[in-house]
Amino acid sequence: MTKTITRLYNIYDHATQTIVALRAAGFLDAEISLLGPANAATGLASDAPGAAGADAEIGAGVGGAVGAGTGLLTGLGLMAIPGVGPVVAAGWLVATAAGAVAGALAGAAAGGITGGLTGAGISDSDANVYAEGVRRGGSLVTVRAPDDREAEARRILDDHMPMDVEAREAEYRSEGWAAFDPKARPYIHIVGATDPAMMERP
């Protein structure tokens, strides 16, 4: 059997280091997914709370360059997700949530992240926290590992400072959050910010 293992990272570089380590250990691109803030990889800001449309123009221009320059995952590019805004994305989760990723802008169905995660066996509660974490500037890495490599995959994912999801959920709920809302206005992702706590709220 195959297990889906997911971690959320405050810092985009920690997510990319995780992917490099997974690939070095022999995990295939087809087994790994990444969703992260677009500005972290491109240096471009999301200047307005509803910037998905504006960033579509940016994404069309730089999506291919992101994929070509990082050496991370095949098909890495930009896409817009309702409630999140523009993200750097690649992998099976993105294909499940959005239909396809080809290094250029793609539209995601409402709730696509949560639907993709729950469809892969992640609990609804955790899927909502992961989606909200991406909305607030975090980076999500998932890997599908066979049973005999599950422990190895977990070790690699845990080696690069993932968030404590239970603590993050408690923090969100203390602010009145209940669940990821694909109709919410995206946060403004500030260029140079390395922690989602530094992101401006809508």
MILO-656414 format. One record per residue (C-alpha): x, y, z. Coordinates in nm, 4 decimals, padded with zeros to 6 digits. Example, Ala and Ser with C-alpha at 12.3 -4.5 7.8 and 13.67 -1.06 7.14 Angstrom:
<sites>
<X 01.2300&Y -00.4500&Z 00.7800>
<X 01.3670&Y -00.1060&Z 00.7140>
</sites>
This chain:
<sites>
<X 00.0000&Y 00.0000&Z 00.0000>
<X 00.0938&Y 00.3649&Z -00.0381>
<X 00.0770&Y 00.6208&Z 00.2414>
<X 00.0359&Y 00.9946&Z 00.1863>
<X 00.2562&Y 01.1937&Z 00.4215>
<X 00.2165&Y 01.5702&Z 00.4446>
<X 00.4065&Y 01.8499&Z 00.6172>
<X 00.3574&Y 02.2262&Z 00.6258>
<X 00.6601&Y 02.4564&Z 00.6481>
<X 00.6808&Y 02.8176&Z 00.7613>
<X 00.9704&Y 02.8862&Z 00.5271>
<X 00.9700&Y 02.8038&Z 00.1564>
<X 01.3402&Y 02.7129&Z 00.1592>
<X 01.2727&Y 02.4438&Z 00.4194>
<X 01.0141&Y 02.2936&Z 00.1857>
<X 01.2523&Y 02.2973&Z -00.1110>
<X 01.5318&Y 02.1446&Z 00.1010>
<X 01.2895&Y 01.8670&Z 00.1917>
<X 01.2162&Y 01.8009&Z -00.1737>
<X 01.5866&Y 01.7923&Z -00.2604>
<X 01.6391&Y 01.5382&Z 00.0196>
<X 01.3444&Y 01.3261&Z -00.0946>
<X 01.4750&Y 01.3159&Z -00.4495>
<X 01.8264&Y 01.2325&Z -00.3291>
<X 01.6767&Y 00.9401&Z -00.1364>
<X 01.5220&Y 00.8079&Z -00.4563>
<X 01.1637&Y 00.9332&Z -00.4297>
<X 01.0298&Y 01.0196&Z -00.7739>
<X 00.8806&Y 01.3493&Z -00.8874>
<X 00.5546&Y 01.1639&Z -00.9469>
<X 00.5429&Y 01.0818&Z -00.5734>
<X 00.6070&Y 01.4366&Z -00.4461>
<X 00.4002&Y 01.7564&Z -00.4475>
<X 00.4716&Y 02.1172&Z -00.3541>
<X 00.2487&Y 02.4179&Z -00.2919>
<X 00.4179&Y 02.7370&Z -00.1751>
<X 00.3894&Y 03.1168&Z -00.1904>
<X 00.4649&Y 03.2432&Z -00.5391>
<X 00.6715&Y 03.5394&Z -00.4224>
<X 00.9104&Y 03.3149&Z -00.2295>
<X 01.0298&Y 03.1567&Z -00.5525>
<X 00.9917&Y 03.4501&Z -00.7899>
<X 01.0528&Y 03.7605&Z -00.5786>
<X 00.7209&Y 03.9003&Z -00.7000>
<X 00.4624&Y 04.0413&Z -00.4616>
<X 00.0903&Y 03.9839&Z -00.4480>
<X 00.0079&Y 04.3519&Z -00.4129>
<X -00.3656&Y 04.3292&Z -00.3656>
<X -00.5869&Y 04.1070&Z -00.1534>
<X -00.7631&Y 03.9756&Z -00.4648>
<X -00.4494&Y 03.9507&Z -00.6723>
<X -00.5084&Y 03.6121&Z -00.8325>
<X -00.6264&Y 03.7724&Z -01.1550>
<X -00.3406&Y 04.0194&Z -01.1719>
<X -00.0893&Y 03.7532&Z -01.0877>
<X -00.2227&Y 03.5408&Z -01.3712>
<X -00.0390&Y 03.7742&Z -01.6061>
<X 00.2783&Y 03.7376&Z -01.4007>
<X 00.2340&Y 03.3622&Z -01.3804>
<X 00.2028&Y 03.3226&Z -01.7539>
<X 00.5357&Y 03.4979&Z -01.7963>
<X 00.7472&Y 03.3417&Z -01.5269>
<X 00.5902&Y 03.0013&Z -01.4613>
<X 00.8179&Y 02.8243&Z -01.7062>
<X 01.1240&Y 03.0061&Z -01.5733>
<X 01.0487&Y 02.8975&Z -01.2180>
<X 01.0247&Y 02.5360&Z -01.3252>
<X 01.3379&Y 02.5532&Z -01.5354>
<X 01.5555&Y 02.7329&Z -01.2833>
<X 01.4936&Y 02.5574&Z -00.9538>
<X 01.5867&Y 02.2004&Z -01.0383>
<X 01.3080&Y 02.0846&Z -00.8089>
<X 01.0044&Y 01.9100&Z -00.9558>
<X 00.9018&Y 01.8478&Z -01.3137>
<X 00.6274&Y 02.0880&Z -01.4197>
<X 00.6884&Y 02.3390&Z -01.1401>
<X 00.5079&Y 02.6624&Z -01.2209>
<X 00.2543&Y 02.9157&Z -01.0995>
<X -00.1175&Y 02.8713&Z -01.0535>
<X -00.3986&Y 03.0606&Z -00.8823>
<X -00.6061&Y 02.8952&Z -00.6111>
<X -00.9335&Y 03.0495&Z -00.4915>
<X -00.8935&Y 03.1782&Z -00.1359>
<X -00.5150&Y 03.1467&Z -00.1562>
<X -00.4019&Y 03.3459&Z -00.4589>
<X -00.0917&Y 03.2698&Z -00.6664>
<X 00.1262&Y 02.9779&Z -00.5584>
<X 00.4245&Y 02.7872&Z -00.6871>
<X 00.2980&Y 02.4370&Z -00.7472>
<X 00.3900&Y 02.0979&Z -00.8875>
<X 00.3127&Y 01.7317&Z -00.8424>
<X 00.0335&Y 01.4817&Z -00.8085>
<X -00.1659&Y 01.6821&Z -00.5509>
<X -00.1835&Y 01.9777&Z -00.7858>
<X -00.2935&Y 01.7544&Z -01.0711>
<X -00.5628&Y 01.6098&Z -00.8458>
<X -00.6799&Y 01.9492&Z -00.7205>
<X -00.6593&Y 02.1518&Z -01.0390>
<X -00.6736&Y 01.9064&Z -01.3262>
<X -00.3232&Y 01.9647&Z -01.4644>
<X 00.0050&Y 02.1446&Z -01.4072>
<X 00.2184&Y 02.2278&Z -01.7081>
<X 00.4504&Y 02.5017&Z -01.5822>
<X 00.1936&Y 02.7705&Z -01.6551>
<X -00.1149&Y 02.9193&Z -01.4950>
<X -00.3982&Y 02.6791&Z -01.4167>
<X -00.7281&Y 02.7409&Z -01.2429>
<X -00.8209&Y 02.5405&Z -00.9360>
<X -01.1685&Y 02.4399&Z -00.8342>
<X -01.2958&Y 02.5816&Z -00.5078>
<X -01.1760&Y 02.3640&Z -00.2258>
<X -00.9321&Y 02.1921&Z -00.4568>
<X -00.6548&Y 02.1640&Z -00.1985>
<X -00.8757&Y 02.0149&Z 00.0701>
<X -01.0472&Y 01.7847&Z -00.1768>
<X -00.7158&Y 01.6606&Z -00.3103>
<X -00.5828&Y 01.5949&Z 00.0386>
<X -00.8922&Y 01.4197&Z 00.1730>
<X -00.9076&Y 01.2134&Z -00.1444>
<X -00.5530&Y 01.0969&Z -00.0651>
<X -00.6508&Y 00.9888&Z 00.2850>
<X -00.5733&Y 01.3034&Z 00.4884>
<X -00.8376&Y 01.3808&Z 00.7516>
<X -01.0774&Y 01.6642&Z 00.6740>
<X -00.9578&Y 01.8550&Z 00.9815>
<X -00.5907&Y 01.8353&Z 00.8841>
<X -00.6678&Y 01.9132&Z 00.5191>
<X -00.8369&Y 02.2370&Z 00.6221>
<X -00.5414&Y 02.3381&Z 00.8389>
<X -00.2962&Y 02.2622&Z 00.5586>
<X -00.5003&Y 02.4660&Z 00.3102>
<X -00.5247&Y 02.7578&Z 00.5519>
<X -00.1519&Y 02.7313&Z 00.6176>
<X -00.0817&Y 02.7683&Z 00.2454>
<X -00.3250&Y 03.0603&Z 00.2334>
<X -00.1224&Y 03.2321&Z 00.5064>
<X 00.2077&Y 03.1872&Z 00.3254>
<X 00.3200&Y 02.8408&Z 00.4302>
<X 00.4589&Y 02.5741&Z 00.1972>
<X 00.3050&Y 02.2275&Z 00.1751>
<X 00.5045&Y 01.9175&Z 00.0806>
<X 00.3384&Y 01.5808&Z 00.0300>
<X 00.4922&Y 01.2486&Z -00.0614>
<X 00.3296&Y 00.9175&Z -00.1462>
<X 00.5473&Y 00.6427&Z -00.0025>
<X 00.5091&Y 00.2640&Z -00.0095>
<X 00.4748&Y 00.0992&Z 00.3309>
<X 00.8374&Y -00.0089&Z 00.3388>
<X 00.9560&Y 00.3517&Z 00.2863>
<X 00.7025&Y 00.5330&Z 00.5052>
<X 00.9390&Y 00.5735&Z 00.8014>
<X 01.2147&Y 00.7034&Z 00.5741>
<X 00.9818&Y 00.9587&Z 00.4141>
<X 00.8594&Y 01.0777&Z 00.7542>
<X 01.2170&Y 01.1197&Z 00.8759>
<X 01.3117&Y 01.3302&Z 00.5735>
<X 01.0014&Y 01.5469&Z 00.6045>
<X 01.0631&Y 01.5966&Z 00.9765>
<X 01.4302&Y 01.6869&Z 00.9284>
<X 01.3482&Y 02.0304&Z 00.7846>
<X 01.1524&Y 02.2077&Z 01.0585>
<X 00.7861&Y 02.1482&Z 00.9690>
<X 00.5114&Y 02.3284&Z 01.1584>
<X 00.3352&Y 02.1688&Z 01.4526>
<X -00.0024&Y 02.1300&Z 01.2823>
<X -00.1994&Y 02.0803&Z 01.6041>
<X -00.0501&Y 02.3952&Z 01.7547>
<X -00.1133&Y 02.5884&Z 01.4345>
<X -00.4754&Y 02.4719&Z 01.4263>
<X -00.5215&Y 02.5850&Z 01.7875>
<X -00.3737&Y 02.9239&Z 01.6963>
<X -00.6083&Y 02.9620&Z 01.3999>
<X -00.9110&Y 02.8637&Z 01.6067>
<X -00.8173&Y 03.1106&Z 01.8803>
<X -00.8600&Y 03.3805&Z 01.6126>
<X -01.2098&Y 03.2593&Z 01.5288>
<X -01.1124&Y 03.0492&Z 01.2283>
<X -01.3311&Y 02.7439&Z 01.1627>
<X -01.2232&Y 02.6014&Z 00.8264>
<X -01.0503&Y 02.6934&Z 00.5028>
<X -01.2758&Y 02.9154&Z 00.2925>
<X -01.2013&Y 02.9136&Z -00.0824>
<X -01.4077&Y 03.2334&Z -00.1114>
<X -01.1918&Y 03.4234&Z 00.1379>
<X -00.9719&Y 03.7092&Z 00.0243>
<X -00.6104&Y 03.5927&Z 00.0024>
<X -00.3479&Y 03.7306&Z 00.2366>
<X -00.0997&Y 03.9762&Z 00.0902>
<X 00.2284&Y 03.7881&Z 00.0604>
<X 00.5114&Y 04.0326&Z 00.1253>
<X 00.8290&Y 03.9945&Z -00.0772>
<X 01.1122&Y 03.8991&Z 00.1560>
<X 00.8869&Y 03.7674&Z 00.4317>
<X 01.0118&Y 03.4326&Z 00.5564>
<X 00.7407&Y 03.3559&Z 00.8101>
<X 00.3645&Y 03.3561&Z 00.7504>
<X 00.3318&Y 03.5661&Z 01.0670>
<X 00.4842&Y 03.8501&Z 00.8637>
<X 00.2132&Y 03.8329&Z 00.5988>
<X -00.0405&Y 04.1139&Z 00.5932>
<X -00.3977&Y 04.0142&Z 00.6492>
<X -00.6711&Y 04.1136&Z 00.4038>
</sites>
